[in-house]
Amino acid sequence: MKKQTKIAGIAAGVAIVGAATAVGAAAELVFQAGLKRTTPKLVHKTKNDDPLNQKRDQARKQLEQMPHEQVYVTSRDGLRLNGHWFAVEGAKRTVVLVHGWRSTWARDFGMHAPFLLAAGCNLLLIEQRSHGTSEGKYIGFGVLERYDCLRWLDFLRIKTGNTLPVYLFGVSMGAATVLMTTGFHLPPCVKGVIADCGFTSPEEILTHVMRQQYPKYPRRFNRLIDAKALRRAGYGAADYSTLDAMAVNRIPVLFIHGAKDNFVPLSMTVRNYEACKAPKSILVVDDAPHAKSYLVAPELYEQTVKAFFHRCEEAGKTKE
């Protein structure tokens, strides 16, 4: 998710329209800003010259220019979903990388990709529905995208024969997506999940973000927005959550979160961790804002992820 973009405009719109007692119109604005592929003109992008952002943008450009294969799957509701396949010689594992809300595959993982490739990982970087070149009108906040993840796992079965360990790795909304995916019965090749700064549910993250900018944001807006989501996007905010998935998940999870994340609160990852019934570990990165734990502490991040791969794969050998 892009912490510095769009939220101030949403709050301003709610305040203006709400003052005119047009609650329905205000809820429509929030719905469009949060779920619709194209955002309202009122929702503006805030310039951010943070050096970490500049470093991330450079890594994004480098990843986009690296040779790779363009791939796609078709979702269960008929959308073409695009991805980017990076294969390495003598691969030890395959990692499916899932970006966040209104972000891109290369932006969220441009920094991660080089170390993962060097560690012997094939990479499948997907473009979530309603993002980038993938089709779709509405964003599903993981509720819809968890089904898309199943399609990508089917793709890997055909592409690689599932001969290697597979990991699902998501950032922000991508983390919520991969956590929710564990609620399904997944192929045995899926050995672990990495969830970096994921939220718990669409309703909880929407309420949290809106109340940061607009403390009097009324919860009744959520009911209106939920009705719109059911009617237009085919899902409700209460249909599923990461907590639901963690209650039944049996796949090891590495949780990561920045201690200074003001967009998705650390408390949401803590709740996901506490709800997880599978083997689990957690890394909290001091001084890291939203989705920037790797940029703040790259060596610690890499060591933790590599150790997680090792634990999961050694456990797999023991079971065999």
N, C-alpha and C positions, 0 to 999 in steps of 0.2 A: 504493500500500500504506500501511496505517496503522502506522507504526513503533512507536507507543507503546501499541498495544492487543494483548492476547492472548498475546504471546510468553512473558511471565513465567509465566503459568498453564500453558502448554504444557510449559515446562521443569520446573516443579514436578511436573506430572503424570508426566512421564517419570522423574524421580528417584524419586518415591514408588512407582510401579508397577514400575520397574526394580529397585528394592531388593527387591521381593517376587518377583523373577525371572520376572515375567509379561511377557516380551518382546513377545509377541503383543498383549497388551492395551495396552502402552505404544505400540506401533506404530499400533494402532487409534486411540488418542487423537491422535497426531500427524497421522494421515490425516484424521480428522474436522476437526481444527483448521485444517489447511491446505487441504483440498480440498472438504469438505462445505459446502453452502450454509449450513446452520445449525450454529453452533459449539457445542461441549460447554459445559455450565454451568461447568465448572472453569476454562475460559478466560475470564478477566474483562477488563473494559475499565479501563484506567488513566486517571485524570483527568489532563488536561494543560492548564495555564493559560498556555502559551506565547503571547505576544502575536501571533506569526505565525499560530498556529492561530485565534485570535480574529478576526484580519483576514481569514483565509480563510473562516471561517464566515459572516462578514458578506457577503462576496462571493458565497458559495454561495446565501444567501437571496435576494439581489438577482437572481441569474441565474434561479433557480427561478420568480421572480415576473414575469420579462419575457415578453411575448406571444410565443408560438411554436406550432408545429404538432407534435402527437404523431404519430409514425410507427412503423412496425414492418416486420420481415421475418420469414420463417420459415427456420430453420436447416436444414441438410441432414439433421439427425436429428429434425426436426419440432418444434423449440422456437420459441415466439413470442419474438422479441427486439425490445425497444422502444428507440426513440430520440427525439431532440428536434431539430427542424429550425428553424433561425433563418435566414431569408432577408433579404438586404439589397438595396436598389435599386442597380442598376448594378454588381453584383458583379463582381470581377475574378477570383475563384477560389473553390473550395470546399474546406473543411478538415474532415476526419473526425477527431473527437476521441475518444480511447479511454482510459478511466480505469483505475486500478490495482486491485490485490487488496483486496477487502473495502472498497472506497471507492465513490464515486458520481460521476456525470457532472458534477454541479454543484460538488461539493467540490473535485475535482481541476482544474476549468477555470473556476471562478467568477472567478478573477483574470485569466485569459488572455482570456476571451471579449470584454470590452469593447474591448481594443486590436485584436483580430482583426476584430471587426465594423467598427470604425472604419477598418481597413485595407482594407475592401472584400471581406471573406471571408464567403460563406455558411458556416454552421456546422451540421454534423451531429454531435451529441453522442450517442453510443450508450451503452446500458446493457449491459454484457457479460453473457453467460450466467451464471445463478446469482447475479446481482446485481440489486438494486432491483426493478423490476417485470418484468424479463425472466425467462423460465422457465429451469429447469435445476436439477439436484440437485448437480452437481459442477463445480468450477472446473478449467479446463484449462491454466492457466499459459501460455497462448499457443498450445499445441499444438493444442487444439480451436478456440480463438477465431480463429485465422488463417483458418479456413474461414468463420467468421461474417463476417469482414471482406470476403470475396469477395461474400457476399450483400448487404452494404451497398453495395458498389461497383455491383452489379447494380441496386440501388434507385436510386442516383444516375443511372445510365444512363437509367432510365425517368423519373425526376423532372426531370432537367435536360438530358438528351440528350448529356451529356458534352461540352458546348460550352465549358466552362471548365477551366482546370488544376485538378487535384485533388491534395491533400496528405493523407497519413496522419500523424497526430500523436498519440503516446501517452506516458503517464507511468507509470513503474514497470512493473507487469505489462502495462499498456497499451502501453508502449514495446516490450516483448518481443513482444507480439501483432503490432504493425505491422511490426517487423523480420522476424518469421517469415513474415508475409504476402508479403514481397518474394521469397520463394522460389518463388512462383507466377509464371506469365506474366501480368502485369497489363495492363489497358487502357492505351493510349498517353496517355490523359488524365492518368494518375498521374505527376506531375512530380517529386515529392520526398517524403521521409519525415523526420519530426522525432522523435527518440527521446530522451526525457528520463529519465534514471536507470533504464535497462532492465537486466535481468539476462541471463544467458547461457542457462541451462537450468533446468528445474524442480528437478532433482537438486542442482545447484550452489547455488541460492539456498536450498533447504531445509536443506542441510548447513551453509551459512554462518550462517543465522539461528539454527539450533538450537545450534550450537557457541559462538555468542556467549553464550548463556544457560546452556548445559550443555556445558562443554568436553569431557566424556567421552562425548558423544553418539556412539553406535556406528554406523558406516556400514552394518552389517547391517540396521538399521532401514529404510534406503532400499530394500533389496531387498524387505522385507516390504510397505512402503508402495507400492512399484511394482506388486507383485502385486495388491494391493487396487485400485489405480487401473486396472489392466488389466481386472480382473474387473468392477468396478462402473462406472467412468467411461469405459471403452473406449479408454484410451491409456496409454502407458508414459512414464516420465520421460525415457527415452533415445530416444523416437520422433523427436524433432526438437529443434533448438535455434536460437538466433539465429546462432550461428557457422555452422551448416549453410546458413542462408539467405544470410548475408553472402558466402559462397563463390561464390554464383551470382547474387547481386543485381546489377542494372545501373542501378538508380534512385538518384539522389543522396540522400545521408543527412546530416542535421545531428544530431550527437550532443551531448547536454547532460548535465552531471552536477555535483552539488555536491561540493566538496572535503571536506566534513565529513559525508558520507553514511555513517552507521554501519549502515544496514540493507541496502542494495544497494551493495557496495563500488565505488568509482570504477574499480578494476581491471577490473571486468566490462565497463564501457563502453569502456575502453581496448582490451580484447581484441576487442570487437565492431568498434571502429574499425579496428584493425589487420587484422581478417579481411575487412573490406568491400572488394570489388573495384570498386565504383562510385565516382564523384566523392564526396568526403566532406570534412567539416569538423567541428571539435569545440570546444565551449565548456565550460570548467571554471570554475564560479563559486566563488570563495573564500568560506569561512565559511557555505556553504549546506548545511543538513541534507537528509535524504531528501525529495525531491519539493518542495523549497522554493526552488529556484534563482530562480524568478520573483519570489517574495516578497522575497528578499534583494537582488536586483539587477534590478529591473524595466526600467530604461532600457536596460541592456546586453542583457538578454534580448530586448526588443522590437526593438532595432536589429539584433541577430544574426538573428532570425527573418525580419524584413523583407528584410534583405540576401540571405538564403537564397532567399526567394521570387523576388527580382529575378534572382539568378543562374540559377535553374532556368528561369525564363520567358524570359530572354534566350537561354539555350542552346537552348530549344525553337524560338525564332524563327530561330536560325542553321541548325538542322536543316531547317526548312521551306524 
